[in-house]
Amino acid sequence: MLLAFDTASSTVTVALHDGTDVVAATSSAHGMKHGEQLAPLIEQVLAEGGTRPADLTGIAVGVGPGPFTGLRVGLVTARTMAHVLGVPVQGVCSLDALALEAVETGAVSGAFVVASDARRKEVYLASYDADGTRRDGPVVDKPAALATAGPVVGEGARLYPESFPDARGPQRPDAAWLARGVVAGRFEILGSEPLYLRRPDAVAGPR
């Protein structure tokens, strides 16, 4: 049983995969407050899937790119659970999960990019081929610097239509597709280090 979750966007998403398909999945109804929402959503998904934590054989987690606070919640949870349960953690670029869903649901055909909200009027962006394999990125920059007339998956296109006029779904990562991609071997598996792409806002001052 694989538990998957992603906290790289403004919503928390959690799913449980039994090796054949997703058996339970949910996403937070409210944005932000990742620290308050992740644990209850994990408990909910495990209960719906009739699974105990001890039954888990692995954890998949989105490693971003995303805001510092949200990513930290997800990655600390993944590492802690993996340590306690003695199971591996498989990190995945959160944009890759969006790309896989877009390809598998027919939202795109041919090459495309994924752009997510990086705040500060910037986006995180990566480019993909028709199969959903990442070819370049991720990077963070102003939408105007990354503008394209081609298909754009993700929330960035909705937020900045002047730079990304050809918006496609989905908008935010879905843990169900994160789990499916890991089980199917569709992703480059990373460690559990976060993809921040820039320094966090809060830094230690001089001593």
N, C-alpha and C positions, 0 to 999 in steps of 0.2 A: 504494500500500500504506500503510495507516494502522496505526501502532503505538499501542496504548492501554494505560495502566496507572494503577493507583490504590493509594496507600499511606495513605489516610485512616483505615483501620481497623487492627486488630491483625494482619491478614494482608495480604500483597502479592498483587495480581492483575494479570496481563498478558495481552494478546490482540493478534492480528494480523488485520486485515480487508483483503480484496483489492478492495473496492468492490462486491462482490456479497454476501458473507457472511464470517463469521469462519472463518479457515482454520487457526488454531492458538490455543490458550488454556491457561493454567495459573494456579494459585494456590499460594501457599506452604503447606507442610504444617505449619509451625510458626509460632506467633504472634511478633510483635515482630521484632527484628533486621532491620529494613527495609534498612539500609545493606549488610548482608551478602547479602541475598537478591535484591534487585531486579536487579542486573546479570546474575547467572547465569540468572534466569528470563527476562529479555529475550533473552539468547543462546539459550536453549532454544526459545523461541517462534519466533524468527527461523529457527533451524535446522529446526524442524518445518514451518514454512511455506515452506522453500526460498527464503528471502529474505535478501539482504545489507542491511546498514544503508544502503548507497548507493541501494537500491531504494525506500526509504521516501519518501513524498510528504507525510507529515504525522504529527504526534504529538498524541494526545489524552490529557489527564491529569486525574485527579480533584483538585480544589483544596480539598476538605474540605466542611464543617468537620471537623476532626480534631486530634489531638495535634500539638504543634509539631514534635517530632523526626521523626515519620513523614512528615508533609506536606513537610518540608524536603527529605528524601531524594528523594521523587518529583518535586518541582518543580525542584530543582537538576538532577536527571538529565534531565528534559524540556527545560529551557532549554539545557543543555550540548549534548545531542544535536541539538536544533534548530539551534543556532548552527553546530555543526560540519558538519551536513548541509545547511544552508541551506533548511530546511523550516519551515512554521508550527507553532506550538503552539496547541492549542485547549483551554482550561480549561473544566471542567464541574463544577458542584456535585455532590459525591459522592452526596448524598441524591437528586438527580434520577435518577441511574443506578439506584438501588434502586427508585424509583417506576416507572420505565419497565419494569423487569423484572417488577414486581408486576402491572402492568396487562397486559402482553403475555402473561404466563403464566396469567392468570386468577385470581391470588391475591386480587384485590380487584375490586369493582364499585361504582361510586359514589365519592363523596369519601372521602379517607383521609388519614392523616398518616404520615410516616416519622420514626422516632426511633432515633438511633444512640448508642452509648456515648461519653459525653464525659468519663468518669472523674470523680473527686471526688464520686461519687454524683449526677451530673447527666447530662442527655441533650441532644443536639442534635436539634432538631425543626423540621420544615417541613410545611405542609399542601398538599394536591394535589386537583385535581378528578378526575373519572372518567377523563379522558384521560391523566392523569399530568402535567399542567401545574402547576407550582408556583404557588400563590396567595398564600402568606405564609411568611415565614421565609427562611432558618433562624435560630433563636434557640437560646440555651443557658440551661438553668434546671434546678431540681430537678424530678424526675418529678411530685411532688405538685402543683406549680404548673402543670404542663402536662397533667395527667391528662385522659383522655377515655375514654368507653365505646365509641367508634367503632373501626373497623379501624386497626391500627397495624402498619406494616411496619418491619422492622429489629430490630437486636439490643436496642434499648431496651425493647421489649415483653417480651422474654424475661427481661431483667435485673430489670424492675420490674413484675411482673404485677399488683400491687395498684393501680398507676396506669394500666396499659394492659392490661386483661383480654382484649381481642380481638386477640391476636397473630397476625400473618400473615407468611409468608415473602416474599422472602428476608431474610436477616439482615445480610449484609455486601455491599458493592459488588462487582460482577463486571465485569471489564474487557471481557468479551465484549459485555455490554449497553451499556457506555460507548461502545464502538466502533460498535455498531449504531445507537445513538441519534445519534451525531455524523454518521455517513454519511447517515442518513435525515433529518437536520435537525430532530430532535425536541427538542433542548436549547437553552437560552439559552447561547450561547458567551461565556465569560468570558476574562479575561486569565490570565496565569500567576501571579497573586498569590494567596497562600493565604487561605482563609476560616478564621481562627483563632477568631474571635468573642470571644476573651479574651486577655489578655496571657500570654506564655509564663512558665513558672515561673522560669527563669533570666534574671535581668536584671543589667546592669552596675551595680556598686556605685559610690559616690561616689569621685571622684578626689582 
